[in-house]
Amino acid sequence: SKHDHSETKMRKSFLLASILIALVAIVVLYPEQFQFKDDLPPWPLYKVFIFVNSWMEKLRLTMIPPSVLVMEYATRYWHTHTMRAVAKLNIPDVLGDQTLSCQELAEPLGKSHDLPPFNKDNLCRLMNAAQSIGVFKIDSSERYTNNGLSRALMKDEIKSIRGFLLSISDPSVQIAWEDLHLAVKTGECPFETNHNGKLFWDWLNDNPEKRKLFDNSMKSVESTALLHSLTEDYPEWNKHKIVCDVGGGLGTLLTMILKKHTSIEQAYLVDAPDVIAQSKRRFETEEPSQVREKTKFLAGDFFNITLPRCDAYIVKQILHDWPDKESIEILSNIRRHMDAGSRLIIIDTVMIHDDPLPLKRAFIDLHMMATLPLGARERTQPDFVKVFTASSLQLESIWETRGPYSIQVTKPI
């Protein structure tokens, strides 16, 4: 009967809710048991997390009044700027491995900035807000200890995301978001409108401090689990003996691939001359000899540079910076150097509706719309196929990763 069906459905929902609550309780009570190598949980656990996160979001949308939700969304920038203040004041760095009250922190924080002790009252208010969103651990005596989130804001922590936070929250970038509605009205780029018509990349080149901030942002993103997932979740790296990372920046991904998949015999790093100069310096000081010996550097424009014949060409997060026309030019230039056995591997976000990930790909797309010229965008799968086909490439396989990126493998046609 209809009543029995409703009762069965309610029981299933109650059972599911009970399981989810039990899982959340286990994670909260025993967080040390959920620390994984390179911050990558096993695939089954990752799938459970994504499912739980998606289910909890739907529950929130159902249970919380719309007006309250709008207020919450409208004030999320408070979280961003709380973390920004914590990072700019170097609080996690000064706290280190100590457990201190905010009163005890005031003097060493002042010294670290060559200033008198910080304002204790305002420092306590900032620390209280930070711990309320999970930054720092606080004990019953109101003494603070660094935790995973606060360490991620340290200057020299290996897994720090501090550079990304400071860059994305910089007023010169935030102002583009303030005029996002203009992009919808007119098709103009809000960043250019607010910076005297300058393209984002030209503006960076004219502002060395902002360029440094942006470069640190990219470097901090490359230290995260997102990059480790790219070396782990594509199982066919070992099939390629010669690889080439086109637009590979400082070579962080390339070196991670070489260290993880030692059967790769030769690697090429391709980027603009100034970037390649930085890459060479980084390799000399940071990378082991076995990586340096396998890597060759090629400086030039990826629209027309001559490339060596390789088994695999990598294009990571390049296409989303460009409209279709330029994206096709980039891929076509690589395609003309491929033979039948070569593969072109595109690593980028693939837009989907009802995105279950915490880092919503739709908002990455809006950031492109706010800051880069018309046509820069995140793409759907049909969008990518259209670009591949126009570049004489055929999609061969797609590999999902434990993060927002997909790995699309294409072959020449």
Disulfide bonds with the S-S distance in Angstrom:
Cys102-Cys124 1.96
